[in-house]
Amino acid sequence: FLNIDIDASTLVDLGKPTVDEQQENNYSVTTDLTRLIRSIEPENVTISVGGEIGEVGKTNTTPEELRAFMKGYRAQLGEGVTGISKMSVQTGTTHGGFVTADGSIADVKLDFEAIRELSKVAKQEFGVGGIVQHGASTLPDEMFEMFPETDTLEIHLATGFQNIIYDSPYFPKELLDRIYRHLVEKHADEKSAGDTDEQFLYKLRKKGWGPFKQETWQLPEESQQRISGALEDQFSLLFQRLNVENTVELVNKYI
């Protein structure tokens, strides 16, 4: 509740002649929502607010776009209002990963030099904490060591954890089959043209948690233990590769 990401990046109009005009709808809406958040945030609390430039899964963000967004955003926000502390960008990923026809995840070429450059611009020129990387959880494990090296501030990882649960041999097949049938019956209109059944189910299975929440929370004890163990192994690996080990004192001090 104390961290809100504003994503108005889909309002960017690349048909406009200048980068500032392309980003205007984006930074105007982000400005309005920032003001709203500041007007209702709890006393003595500063909500961490993030903005977004490049739409995830589309063209990579450039430093020029970041500068145009921040200059327009700051001009509209004015003095006396605390602005955003982080900026989400597009550098080659998509939410949930790029899904091939058989439902597997394709290899991704992530532009770490773009992350490094955008982080530098965000921090040095605008005093923003840094860059946020979406759609990172399905990347190869060896890539994660690059995020601290390129000053990435935050990465989003949900899909990879979801996959560990759904794909576990200890997740009941009968339950997974029922979840898939539910998705086909209730969300068929969300199937993209050209998607295979496997691609459709992979992209939509995040919508299976709500309707089947009680059953997933009440899995057999062995299933819970085995799946939890696999998740813990992945958490440990990520903590090591993202260089956030031995930070409990920092967390206690600042969080």
Disulfide bonds with the S-S distance in Angstrom:
none
